[in-house]
Amino acid sequence: MAVASLSIPAIPRAGPTARGVLLGGAFLTAARPPVAWRCRATTPRRVRLGGGGGVVVARAGAAETPVEAGVLFSEKFPLRRSRTVEGKAWVRVDAEPDGEGKCKVVIGCDVEGKWVLHWGVSYDGEQGREWDQPPSNMRPPGSVPIKDYAIETPLNTSHNSEGKMIHEVQIKIDKGTPIAAINFVLKEEETAAWFQHKGQDFRIPLSGSFGGDLLGTDQDIDVRPGALGHLSNVLQKPDGPIAEPQKTVPDDKGSRAQQISGFYEEYPILKTVYAQNSVTVNVRENNGTNKHTVEFDTDIPGDVIIHWGVCKDNTMTWEIPPEPHPPATKIFRQKALQTMLQQKADGTGNSISFLLDGEYSGLIFVVKLDEYTWLRNVDNGFDFYIPLTRADANEALKAEKQKADDKSSQADGLISDIRNLVVGLSSRRGQRAKNKVLQEDILQEIERLAAEAYSIFRSPTIDTVEESVYIDDSSIVKPACSGTGSGFEILCQGFNWESHKSGKWYVELGSKAKELSSMGFTIVWSPPPTDSVSPEGYMPRDLYNLNSRYGTMDELKEVVKSFHQAGMKVLGDAVLNHRCAQFQNQNGVWNIFGGRLNWDDRAVVADDPHFQGRGNKSSGDNFHAAPNIDHSQEFVRSDLKEWLCWMRKEVGYDGWRLDFVRGFWGGYVHDYLEASEPYFAVGEYWDSLSYTYGEMDYNQDAHRQRIVDWINATNGTAGAFDVTTKGILHSALERSEYWRLSDEKGKPPGVLGWWPSRAVTFIENHDTGSTQGHWRFPFGMELQGYAYILTHPGTPAVFYDHIFSHLQPEISKLISIRNRQKIHCRSKIKILKAEGNLYAAEIDERVTMKIGAGHFEPSGPTNWVVAAEGQDYKVWEVSS
């Protein structure tokens, strides 16, 4: 989704970054070189300039300190490093009554932090809403009620017999209690991480019969970094039991024991802890010469490398300055310099000072700590940009001020919208003064949701996977409405995470219709069109209001018309899983909707306690930032079908990109597509790949099986983004492990190896790249990725930021080859090489390609000619 929520993978910070499970807080940019030569400049956070013979304020965010004249730039940038803390959580039920005749439930963990138990109870035979507050005599000291359905209890800190700090809470229960189960999630307040169980709440069986997944059986733990309503889903699957638990086992008839049974289980968990450091950069005029003195100073201990380059005349084209270079400097790929800083005499960090010619207008750098850790500007996620002339510094200051003003204006507008909801509710329902505190609490929660909601990751659910086979669907009779196009589609994602900021994105995108068509694209994926709490569009509110941050409804119609005139189809981004409410219910919970689709809380699933829905249980994974829609309700499905058909007719959309489809059953998608008859449809089914001790597993069949299962649930009427292939490409390219690109049967290891006509391949999108960067493709290797997906079966998708960049000429060339040789989604592939530093394949006996540093040339009687080549990739086609 344009996680505002996702993985992730164990994730990307999934969600979707695949380099081990990092839980809690932001994911450190890792395992990829910087975007230095991408030629994208960013302005410093704050700049103070000297002038004349005066003084200059040198530090941003600190006390003003006078320094000598001649300083062009001085800035202290914050840096953030991470370390991973490993530990375990446990649940123990002591069934034997104590001296007071009470049984005991103990929940704890041994990971450092400030832990809170968010919990409630369920009673035997209870239907619908599952959470209730426990009776007063059951609540441990320090418990605080949360609305009317839950309790939050802090875990007590102590030390075990080995002297290790642990955090535990004890809940005492009467032996004959009518309570059927305790429901809970663990919350770590310092990082706002929520720990769940198999994508849902933990449930401890106590008595009676209680359906659902219960502890006391072999299950996984699901850990979701982020605040409530800002949940990225990360799976931690134990390799085996740490301790042999006692099991609560159903009897032969499937009924559960009628009294409390004891058990004990442990789960491994990881938490990311951050250390705050800084790097200070000073630039001074060197009097009497046309040179500048550049100084770097950081408090990071150990080896620190500055990866840097220079640019001229504001072109932002990276250059390597001529020698002499600073001491301990190496040239990196003929594109940048890497300079080792020198340890300071007092041992408080590292520093260096060197001269640069005055002809340069800027210096760009990132901080490198090791092969997998690159530190960028924490304010925006980009490389650091240092202006080297007084004029450039002044422009940087103006740009930064304008940027701050724009952000402030946007934030004020969003908060104002939320406050208007509260005021509107008050006028409609005559809320009394006694509810003011409740309203303010809810207001704060909504403001947090709006600010955080879409940096969300999703978590996987590991199911039993049956052995799957390659689906050769060339002979399958296609349904009347397949939603899979002609098979020759090439998809362009027509926006990034920042596109909404112009307020005129539809106009800008429409102006590029002819250019995109001439490059060979056949479909453009446009951003979410509806009124939304989040400006990016992924927190929809009034579905029939198509005036958004991207432009007006008329402008939307015009951009669709422009692409149709250019011979391209247009996909609308449809968010069907969740919807933001306009009004509160009698308990102050936001689950009443307005506009033309004025649903009540029957439209909200019952098993997300945060929104108190009266519908049925969710058919998928909950997205906790907004009410999850209950698609099992006939009135909901009827309304959504009508809305999709209206969008097809009124706007002119040709199909759909479906957001967060893990949240509801694929069979409902089949119903929606059957009704709206799209030319093409693709779902975002995103979860974590399989990892062992932070290393990606070779066999990713379980991961792609889950995607294929969803496609199959739609009756094959939609494709799905091939997240499996993206993740495997990451590891193959970053680690020079190209052997990963062939599975055990010699076929491609992603969805395209099993069901190619339904696999939409990609290397980047608005979540993984852009300014979010949740799972950025290995930098400098993008063309290897495109050489792979644009020559292989499946339907390739190209990201907007890559199309309109220095990569465009080579991407255009690869698209031309695909079209010229008529490669399509069902093309036949023969993998020729898959080894350490080389992958090569032949497609339809008309195209041969290779990626990786290894040498390869096609052989045999066919007359092959080179059609495209670049850094570590090459493509041949049959000579005509």
SVG drawing of the C-alpha trace seen along z (x, -y; Angstrom):
<svg xmlns="http://www.w3.org/2000/svg" viewBox="-28 -44 76 83">
<polyline fill="none" stroke="black" stroke-width="0.4" points="0.0,0.0 1.3,-2.9 1.8,-1.9 0.0,-5.6 1.0,-1.3 3.7,1.6 7.2,5.0 8.9,5.2 10.2,7.9 11.6,8.9 11.6,6.9 12.1,4.1 11.5,1.6 8.0,4.3 7.9,4.5 8.3,4.4 13.5,4.2 14.6,7.8 17.6,7.9 16.5,9.7 13.7,8.9 14.1,5.4 11.3,4.7 10.2,1.3 10.8,-2.1 12.3,-3.0 14.4,-0.7 18.0,-1.9 19.0,-2.3 21.2,0.7 22.8,3.1 22.8,0.7 25.2,-1.9 24.1,-5.6 22.0,-7.3 24.9,-9.7 25.1,-9.7 21.4,-9.8 21.9,-13.5 19.1,-14.5 20.1,-17.3 18.6,-18.1 18.9,-21.3 20.4,-21.3 18.1,-21.4 19.3,-24.9 22.1,-27.2 23.6,-30.3 25.7,-32.5 28.5,-34.9 28.9,-38.1 31.2,-41.1 33.4,-41.2 30.7,-40.0 30.1,-36.7 27.9,-33.8 25.8,-31.4 27.3,-28.0 25.0,-25.4 21.4,-24.4 19.1,-23.5 21.6,-24.7 22.7,-27.8 23.9,-30.5 27.7,-30.5 29.7,-33.2 32.5,-32.1 34.9,-33.9 34.0,-35.6 34.5,-33.6 32.4,-30.7 30.2,-29.6 28.5,-26.8 28.3,-25.2 25.8,-22.6 25.5,-19.8 23.5,-17.0 21.9,-14.3 22.7,-10.7 21.0,-7.6 22.6,-4.1 20.9,-0.9 21.6,2.3 19.4,5.3 18.5,6.7 17.4,10.3 15.2,11.9 12.1,13.9 8.5,13.4 6.5,16.0 3.1,17.0 2.5,19.3 -0.8,20.5 -0.5,22.0 -3.7,24.1 -3.1,25.1 -4.9,22.7 -2.8,20.7 -3.7,20.2 -6.5,17.8 -8.0,20.4 -6.9,18.5 -5.1,19.6 -2.4,17.4 -1.6,16.2 2.0,14.8 3.0,12.8 6.5,11.4 9.6,10.8 13.3,10.2 13.9,7.5 14.8,4.1 12.2,1.5 9.0,0.1 6.4,2.8 2.6,2.6 0.0,5.3 -3.1,4.2 -5.8,6.7 -9.4,7.7 -11.5,10.8 -14.1,12.9 -16.9,14.8 -18.1,18.2 -20.7,18.2 -20.2,14.6 -20.8,13.6 -19.7,10.7 -17.5,8.2 -14.9,10.3 -13.3,7.9 -14.6,6.8 -13.0,5.2 -12.1,7.8 -13.8,7.5 -12.1,5.2 -10.8,7.9 -8.9,9.4 -7.0,6.2 -3.4,6.0 -2.3,2.8 -1.6,-0.1 -4.2,1.0 -5.8,-1.8 -9.1,-1.4 -9.1,-2.0 -12.5,-3.1 -14.9,-0.4 -13.4,2.7 -9.7,3.0 -7.2,2.5 -3.6,1.4 -1.3,2.8 2.4,2.0 4.8,5.0 6.8,5.0 10.6,5.0 12.6,7.4 15.6,9.7 15.6,13.4 17.8,15.9 20.5,15.3 20.5,11.6 18.9,10.7 16.3,8.0 12.8,9.3 9.4,7.7 6.3,9.6 2.7,9.1 0.5,11.6 -3.2,11.9 -5.1,13.9 -8.3,15.8 -10.9,17.7 -10.8,21.4 -14.4,21.6 -14.4,18.3 -17.0,17.8 -14.3,16.1 -13.5,18.1 -10.2,16.4 -7.8,13.5 -7.1,11.5 -4.0,9.3 -1.2,7.6 2.2,6.5 3.2,2.9 6.7,1.6 6.2,-2.1 9.7,-3.4 9.5,-2.2 5.7,-2.0 6.0,1.6 3.0,3.9 3.5,7.7 0.6,9.8 0.0,13.5 -0.3,14.8 -1.6,11.4 -4.3,11.3 -4.5,10.8 -3.1,13.3 -5.8,15.5 -5.3,17.6 -8.0,20.2 -9.3,20.4 -12.7,22.3 -15.7,23.2 -15.5,23.5 -13.9,20.6 -13.3,20.7 -10.3,19.2 -6.6,19.6 -5.6,20.2 -2.2,20.3 -1.2,23.7 -0.8,24.9 2.1,24.5 1.7,21.0 3.8,18.0 4.3,14.6 3.5,11.5 5.3,8.3 4.1,5.0 6.4,1.9 4.5,-1.3 1.9,-3.1 -1.6,-1.8 -2.8,-2.8 0.7,-2.8 1.4,0.9 4.0,2.4 3.7,6.2 6.8,8.2 6.8,11.9 9.1,13.7 8.8,17.4 10.7,19.6 12.9,22.3 11.7,24.6 10.4,24.5 12.8,23.0 11.1,24.8 8.9,27.8 5.4,26.4 2.5,28.2 -0.3,28.1 -4.0,27.5 -5.2,30.1 -8.7,30.5 -10.4,33.9 -11.4,36.3 -14.7,34.5 -13.1,31.1 -14.4,29.5 -12.0,27.8 -11.5,28.6 -14.1,27.1 -11.6,25.9 -8.3,24.1 -5.4,26.1 -1.8,25.1 0.8,24.5 4.0,22.6 5.3,21.2 8.2,19.0 8.6,16.9 11.9,15.3 11.6,11.6 13.9,8.9 13.9,5.2 15.9,2.4 17.5,-0.2 18.9,-3.4 21.9,-5.5 22.0,-9.2 25.2,-10.7 26.0,-13.6 28.3,-14.9 29.3,-18.5 30.4,-20.0 32.1,-23.4 33.1,-25.1 35.4,-28.1 36.9,-30.4 40.6,-29.9 41.9,-33.5 44.2,-34.4 43.3,-31.2 40.4,-29.9 39.9,-27.1 37.6,-26.1 38.5,-24.3 36.0,-21.5 35.9,-20.0 34.1,-16.9 33.7,-16.1 31.7,-13.2 31.2,-11.7 30.8,-8.2 33.6,-5.9 35.4,-3.3 36.0,-3.4 33.9,-6.1 34.0,-6.7 32.7,-9.7 31.4,-8.6 31.3,-11.9 31.5,-13.7 31.2,-17.2 29.1,-19.0 29.4,-22.2 27.0,-24.9 24.0,-23.3 23.8,-20.5 23.8,-18.0 25.9,-15.6 28.3,-13.8 32.0,-14.3 35.3,-13.1 37.6,-16.1 41.1,-15.9 44.0,-14.8 45.4,-15.3 42.7,-13.7 42.5,-13.6 44.6,-11.0 43.1,-7.5 40.8,-8.1 39.7,-5.5 37.8,-5.9 34.5,-4.0 33.3,-2.7 34.7,-5.8 31.7,-7.7 32.6,-8.8 35.3,-9.0 35.5,-7.2 37.6,-9.0 38.4,-7.3 38.1,-9.9 41.0,-10.2 40.5,-9.3 40.6,-12.4 43.4,-12.6 40.9,-12.7 39.2,-9.6 35.8,-11.3 35.2,-10.4 36.7,-11.1 37.4,-14.1 39.2,-15.3 40.0,-18.6 40.9,-19.1 40.9,-21.7 38.6,-21.8 38.8,-24.0 36.4,-26.9 34.9,-26.0 32.5,-23.5 29.0,-24.6 28.2,-21.7 29.4,-18.6 27.2,-15.6 28.0,-12.8 26.7,-10.0 28.3,-8.4 29.4,-4.8 30.1,-2.6 30.4,0.8 29.5,2.6 25.8,2.7 25.3,-0.5 25.0,-3.9 23.7,-6.9 21.8,-9.6 20.0,-12.8 17.4,-11.7 15.2,-14.7 14.4,-13.4 16.2,-10.1 18.4,-11.6 22.1,-12.1 23.5,-15.2 24.0,-18.2 26.5,-21.0 26.4,-24.2 30.0,-25.5 29.1,-29.1 27.4,-31.9 24.7,-32.3 23.9,-28.6 23.7,-28.6 21.3,-31.5 19.1,-29.6 19.3,-26.5 18.1,-28.5 15.1,-29.9 14.2,-26.5 14.4,-25.0 12.2,-27.7 9.6,-27.3 9.7,-23.5 9.1,-24.0 6.2,-26.4 4.6,-23.9 4.9,-21.1 3.4,-23.3 0.5,-24.3 -0.3,-20.8 -0.2,-19.6 -2.4,-22.4 -4.9,-21.6 -5.0,-18.0 -5.5,-18.6 -8.1,-21.2 -10.0,-18.6 -9.9,-16.2 -11.1,-18.8 -14.0,-19.7 -15.1,-16.0 -15.3,-16.3 -17.1,-19.6 -19.5,-18.3 -20.2,-15.2 -20.9,-17.5 -23.4,-19.5 -25.2,-16.5 -25.4,-14.4 -25.5,-17.0 -22.6,-15.6 -22.6,-16.8 -19.8,-18.4 -19.0,-15.3 -17.8,-13.7 -15.2,-16.4 -12.3,-14.5 -13.3,-11.4 -13.5,-13.5 -10.1,-15.0 -8.6,-11.6 -10.1,-10.4 -9.0,-13.5 -5.4,-12.9 -5.6,-9.3 -6.9,-10.4 -4.3,-13.0 -1.7,-10.3 -3.3,-8.0 -3.4,-10.7 0.3,-11.6 1.6,-8.1 -0.9,-5.7 0.6,-5.0 4.2,-4.1 2.7,-0.7 4.1,2.7 2.3,5.9 3.1,9.2 2.9,12.6 0.9,15.5 2.8,18.8 0.3,21.5 0.9,25.1 2.1,25.0 1.4,27.8 3.8,28.6 3.0,26.4 3.8,26.9 4.4,24.4 1.0,23.4 1.3,23.4 -1.8,21.4 -1.5,21.1 -4.2,23.7 -6.5,22.5 -9.8,21.1 -9.9,17.5 -13.0,16.2 -15.0,13.5 -13.6,10.9 -10.0,12.0 -8.7,8.7 -5.3,9.7 -5.3,7.7 -3.8,9.0 -0.6,10.4 1.6,7.7 1.1,5.0 3.9,2.9 2.8,0.9 4.0,-2.5 3.4,-3.7 2.4,-7.2 3.3,-8.8 5.5,-8.6 5.0,-9.4 5.4,-13.1 3.2,-13.6 0.3,-15.0 2.2,-18.0 1.9,-20.0 -1.9,-19.9 -1.9,-19.6 -0.5,-16.1 -3.2,-15.1 -2.3,-18.0 1.5,-17.2 0.9,-13.5 -1.4,-14.2 1.3,-16.2 3.5,-13.1 0.9,-10.8 2.4,-11.0 5.9,-10.6 5.1,-7.5 3.1,-6.0 6.0,-6.6 8.3,-4.8 6.1,-1.7 4.1,-1.7 0.5,-0.4 -1.0,-1.1 -0.5,-3.8 -1.3,-3.3 -2.7,-6.5 -2.8,-7.4 -5.8,-6.9 -8.5,-9.4 -10.8,-9.8 -11.1,-12.2 -8.7,-10.9 -7.5,-11.7 -3.9,-11.2 -2.8,-13.4 -1.4,-10.4 -4.9,-9.0 -4.5,-5.6 -6.8,-6.6 -10.0,-7.0 -13.1,-8.7 -15.8,-9.8 -15.5,-7.4 -17.7,-9.5 -15.7,-12.7 -13.0,-12.6 -11.5,-15.9 -8.1,-15.0 -4.6,-16.4 -3.7,-15.2 -6.3,-17.5 -10.0,-17.9 -12.4,-15.4 -12.5,-17.3 -8.7,-17.2 -8.8,-13.4 -11.2,-12.9 -9.0,-15.0 -5.8,-13.0 -7.7,-9.7 -8.8,-11.2 -5.3,-12.2 -3.9,-8.7 -6.8,-7.2 -6.0,-9.6 -2.3,-8.4 -3.4,-4.8 -2.9,-3.8 -5.1,-2.3 -5.5,-3.8 -5.7,-1.9 -7.3,-3.5 -5.9,-2.8 -8.8,-1.3 -8.5,-1.1 -11.2,1.4 -9.8,2.9 -10.4,0.0 -12.2,-3.4 -11.9,-6.3 -15.1,-7.2 -16.7,-10.7 -18.5,-10.2 -18.3,-8.5 -20.6,-6.0 -22.1,-6.3 -18.8,-5.1 -16.8,-7.8 -15.3,-5.3 -14.9,-6.5 -16.9,-3.9 -19.8,-5.7 -19.5,-6.8 -20.8,-9.7 -21.3,-10.7 -23.2,-8.7 -22.1,-5.4 -23.3,-6.3 -22.6,-2.9 -22.9,-2.3 -20.7,0.0 -22.2,3.1 -19.8,2.4 -16.8,2.8 -15.2,6.2 -15.9,7.4 -12.4,8.7 -10.5,5.4 -11.2,4.2 -10.0,0.7 -13.1,-0.2 -15.8,1.8 -17.4,3.1 -20.7,5.1 -19.9,7.0 -18.5,10.5 -14.8,11.4 -12.3,10.3 -11.5,12.6 -7.9,11.4 -5.3,9.4 -6.5,6.3 -5.1,2.9 -5.2,1.1 -5.0,-2.5 -8.6,-2.7 -11.9,-0.6 -11.5,2.6 -14.5,3.1 -16.6,6.3 -16.9,7.5 -19.1,10.4 -22.0,7.9 -24.2,7.9 -24.9,4.2 -21.1,3.4 -20.4,5.6 -23.4,4.1 -22.3,0.6 -18.6,1.2 -19.7,2.9 -21.8,-0.1 -19.0,-2.5 -16.5,-0.6 -18.9,-0.6 -19.5,-4.3 -15.8,-5.0 -15.4,-3.0 -18.2,-5.0 -17.8,-8.4 -14.0,-8.6 -13.1,-6.2 -10.8,-3.9 -9.9,-0.7 -9.0,1.3 -7.7,1.4 -4.6,1.6 -6.1,3.0 -4.5,1.9 -3.7,4.2 -5.6,7.2 -4.3,9.3 -7.0,7.7 -9.9,9.5 -10.7,12.8 -9.8,13.0 -13.3,14.3 -14.8,10.9 -12.3,9.4 -13.6,11.9 -17.1,10.5 -15.9,6.9 -14.1,7.6 -16.9,9.6 -19.2,6.6 -16.8,3.8 -15.3,5.8 -11.8,4.3 -9.4,4.7 -6.6,5.2 -6.4,5.6 -3.5,6.2 -3.5,6.8 -1.0,5.7 -0.5,8.9 2.6,8.0 4.2,9.9 7.6,11.1 9.9,13.5 11.4,16.4 14.6,15.7 16.8,17.7 18.9,15.7 18.7,12.7 19.7,14.5 17.1,14.9 16.2,18.6 16.9,20.0 13.5,21.7 10.8,19.0 8.0,21.4 5.9,20.7 6.0,16.9 5.0,17.2 2.4,19.9 0.5,17.3 0.4,14.9 -0.7,17.7 -3.4,18.7 -4.8,15.2 -4.8,15.1 -6.5,18.4 -9.2,17.1 -10.0,14.4 -10.6,17.2 -7.6,15.9 -9.4,12.6 -6.6,10.5 -2.8,10.6 -0.6,9.8 2.6,7.9 5.5,10.4 7.0,9.4 8.8,12.7 10.8,11.9 11.7,8.4 13.0,9.8 15.1,12.5 16.6,9.9 17.6,7.9 19.7,10.6 21.0,11.9 22.3,8.6 23.5,7.2 25.4,10.3 26.4,11.5 24.3,14.7 22.8,15.0 22.2,18.7 19.1,17.6 17.4,16.7 16.7,20.3 14.6,22.5 15.1,26.2 13.3,27.1 15.3,24.7 12.5,22.2 12.3,18.5 11.9,18.5 9.1,15.9 5.4,15.9 6.4,15.6 7.9,19.1 4.6,20.6 1.9,18.4 3.6,16.0 0.4,14.5 -0.7,13.3 2.7,12.1 3.2,8.3 7.0,7.9 8.6,4.7 11.7,3.5 10.4,0.3 7.3,-1.6 6.0,-4.5 6.4,-2.5 9.7,-0.8 11.4,-3.7 10.5,-7.4 11.0,-9.4 9.7,-6.5 12.5,-4.1 11.0,-1.2 12.7,1.5 14.8,-0.4 16.2,1.7 20.0,2.0 21.3,-1.3 23.3,-1.4 21.8,2.0 18.4,0.8 19.2,1.5 20.1,5.1 16.7,5.4 15.0,3.9 17.0,6.1 15.5,9.0 11.8,8.1 11.6,6.4 13.0,9.5 11.1,12.1 7.5,13.4 5.1,11.7 3.8,8.1 6.6,5.7 5.9,2.4 8.4,-0.5 8.5,-3.1 7.9,-6.8 11.1,-8.0 13.2,-5.7 11.4,-6.6 12.1,-10.3 15.7,-10.0 19.1,-9.2 17.9,-5.6 15.3,-6.5 17.4,-5.9 18.3,-2.4 14.8,-1.6 13.4,-2.7 15.8,-0.5 14.8,2.5 11.1,1.8 11.8,1.5 13.4,5.0 10.5,6.5 8.0,5.0 10.1,5.7 10.5,9.4 6.9,9.7 7.8,10.9 4.6,11.4 3.4,12.5 3.4,16.2 6.7,16.2 8.8,19.4 12.1,19.0 15.2,21.3 17.6,20.5 21.2,21.0 23.3,19.9 22.6,19.2 25.8,19.1 27.7,16.8 28.2,13.7 26.2,14.6 22.6,15.2 21.7,15.8 18.5,16.9 16.9,17.3 13.4,16.1 11.2,17.5 14.4,18.4 14.5,14.8 16.1,12.9 19.1,13.8 20.1,11.8 22.6,11.9 23.1,9.9 26.0,10.0 29.7,9.4 30.5,12.8 31.3,13.3 28.7,14.8 28.1,15.0 25.3,16.9 26.4,19.9 24.9,22.2 23.8,21.7 21.6,18.7 22.9,15.4 22.7,13.2 23.4,9.4 23.8,7.1 20.7,5.0 21.5,3.4 24.3,3.4 25.5,1.5 27.0,2.0 26.8,5.8 24.0,6.5 23.7,7.4 20.8,8.3 21.0,10.0 18.3,10.5 18.0,12.7 19.3,10.9 16.5,10.1"/>
</svg>
